Amino acid sequence: MKPVEHLLKSLFAMASMVEARDPYTGGHLWRVSQYSRLLAEVGGLAPNEVARVALGGFLHDLGKVGVPDAILNKRDKLTDEEYAVIKTHPEVGNRLLSDHPLADLVRSAILSHHEMPDGRGYPNGLSGAAISVDASIVGICDAFDAMTSTRPYRSGMPLEQALKIIEANLDTQFHEVWGRHFIQLGQAGRLDHIVGHSDAGIPVQECPMCGPTIVISRRHLNGDHVYCRSCGAEAKLTRDGKQLSITPT
């Protein structure tokens, strides 16, 4: 394995630890990475910049490894105190990456994806041009996926509604130019193959017993047994052409 490939795999492994702890966010990192790649492309970034942004999209929540399970998996809305703990994850992720050789590629996406143009974001209250392109792109994509995905305390909203919220908050919560590019992608149907999927061509599957996501990837084969990370229920995977379903066993 080439040194760079080994370093990238180590980053992906670190990020995957986050998703493995939260049964409701299966596919979130993949989706944010895919949205970020598309947005960077339509915005005219160079191929190496597109790759960097997509990598930042996959790794943006790395710091959530430092958030207690009781908060990460809470089924009710978070209290102010619990939300304050959640808000530490960008800085935790930045510290985790401090000695990694590829840290500079993704540092701004990890540390600043919750910053806002009007300065109300966190952790550093950056505003306007002080927020990097990578962080602006990943921040939009992360917020969109949060809005359109089911959480323990609410169902995901329709794509159109999420796009309207982004439009209503341009230049305050979201970078105006990148936000408009993203809205155009959504209106053109170019996000449809990502919304509600946990991997390329694989729709999100919900546990038939308790509701959270059962993560299915391209590596899974017809007849494989998969398990809910929340309740431990077992289900059998069935592929019929392009259709995929799970059945309790």
N, C-alpha and C positions, 0 to 999 in steps of 0.2 A: 504494500500500500504506500502511495506517495505521501510524503510528510504533510502536505496541505490537506489531502483527503483525510488523513488521520486526525488532524486538528479540527476539520469541519465535523467529522463524526463525533468528536468529543463534545462539540458545542450542541449538536443535535441531541445527543444523549442527555446532556444537562437539561435542555429544554423539555424533552419528553418526560422527564421526572415530574415536571409541573402538571402536565396534562394527566398523568397517571394518578395523581392525587385528587383530581376534581372530576367526579363522574358526570357532571353536566356540561363540561367544556370539550368533549371529544371532538377533535377536528379543528378546534379554534385556531391553533397555531398554523395549521396547513392553510386554512381559509384566509387568515390575515396575510400570510406570505403570498398567496395567490392574488388577492386583491391588490396588495402592495406592488407586486410585479406588473400587473396590468396598468395600474395607475402611473407607475414610473415610465412604462413604455409609451402610454398615450401622451404623457407630458414631455416626451422627447429626450429623456435621459439616455446617455450612452450605455451600451450593453454591460460594461463593467459596473456602472452605477446602478443599473436595473438589478443586477445580481446582488449587489451589496444591499440594496433596499429590501429585496425579497428575503435575504438572510436575516436582516434586522427584523422583518415582520415575523419570521419564525421564532426568533429568540426574544422578542420584546418583553415577555412576561417571565423571564428567567428568575427574577427576584421573588416570585411567589413561592419558591421553595422555602422561603423564610417565614411564610404566613402559616399560622397554626391551622390544622385540619378543621378544628371546630368553627373557625371563621370562614375558611375557604369553602366548606361544604354546608354552611348554614342554610336551612330551607326557608327561613324568614328574612325579611329585609334587615340589613346590617344596622346596628346602632352607630351613633357618631364615633364612639370609642373604637368599635370594630373597624369602621371605615378608615379611621386614622391609622390603624395597623396595616390595612390594605395599601394605603397610600405610601407606605415605606418601600414597596417592592421595586420601584425604579432604582433607588439608591442601593438596595440590597443586591440587585442584579448587577449594578455597576461594580460593586465591591467584589462580587464573585468572579467577575471577568478581569479583575485588575492585573493578574499575572499571565493571562492567556495571550499567546502571540498574535491572535487575530482580534483582540479586543477593540482596537481602534476602528475596525470595519463596522462594528455594530454598536459601539458605545452610545452614540447620540440617539439611536432608535430606542435603546433600552432605557436610557436615563431620562429622555425628554418626550416620550410619546404621549404623556398626559399634560404637557405644557399647552397653553392656549394663546392665540394672538393678542387677546386683551389683557393678558397677564394674570388671569385667575387660575391658571393651572398649577401643577406641582411636578417635581419637588422644589423647584427654584424660582417659580413665578416669572419665568421668561416671557417675553412678548415680542410680537412682530418679527423682524428679521433675525432676532437672536435665536429663534427656533430653527434648527436645521431642516433642510428639505426632507431628509430621511425621517426625522421625527414627525414632521407635518404629515407626510404620507401615511406612515404607520399609525399615527394617531387617528386619522380619519377612518382607516380600514378597521382598526380595533374597535372604535365606537360603533361603526356600522354593523360589525359582526355581533357585538354585544346586544344591539337593538333587535337584530333579526334572529337571534338564537334564544332558545328556551332556557330559563334559569329556574332554580328551585322555587322562587316566589312569583314567577310570571311566565307567560308564554311569549315566544318571539313575535315581533310585529311584522306585518307585510313589508316587502321591499320598498314599495311606493311610499309608505308612511315614514320609513327610516330616511329615505332620500329627502322628503319634505323637511324633516327635522334638521338634517344637515344644511339644507338650503336656508332655513330660517336662522341658522347660527353661523353663517359665513362671516368671517372676519372678526368673530368674537370667540367662539369655541374652535372653529375650523378655519384653516388657511383658505382664503377666498379662491385663489386660482386653482389650487389642487382640489378643493372641494367641488368646484364647478366641473372640473374634468371628471371627478368621480361620479357626480350626478349624471353627466352625459353617458358614462359607461353603463350605469344602471338603467337609464331610459332607453338605451339601445339594446338592452337584453344581454349585455356582455358579462354580467355578473351571475346570470341565472344558473350556470353550470357549477358555480361555487357555493351559492347560498344553499344551506341545508344539506351539505355534503361533508363527509369526514375525510375523503380522499378523492382523487380524480375518478369520476363516474360512479361514485359510491355514496348514495344518499345516507344521511344520518339514520341510524336505527335506534329506537327507544326500547328500553327494557320492558317486556310485557308484564312484569310483575310490579315494578316500582317507578318506572318513568325515566330515569336518567339515560344518557347515551351509552349504548354499547358500541365501542369503537371497532369498525371494520376497515381493514386496509386492503390494498391490492394484493398483499401476500396471502390473504385468506382464500381457501379453496372451498368448492362445493362439498358440503358434508362436514366441514370443520365445526367444532364446538367452541362457542364463545361465552364469555362470562360477564355479568354485570359487576362493575367495580363497587357498586353501592350495596346491593343486597346479596350478591354472590350467586344469583340465579343463573342456571345454565340454559343455553339455547343452541339450536342447530341451525347452521347457515345453509341456505338453499339458493343456488344461482340457476336461473332459467333464462338463458340468453343474456340480455342486459338487465333483467329484473333480478332483484336481490331481496330476500326476506329471511326473517329469523323466526323459529318456532320453539316454544318452551319444551324442554325435555323432561 
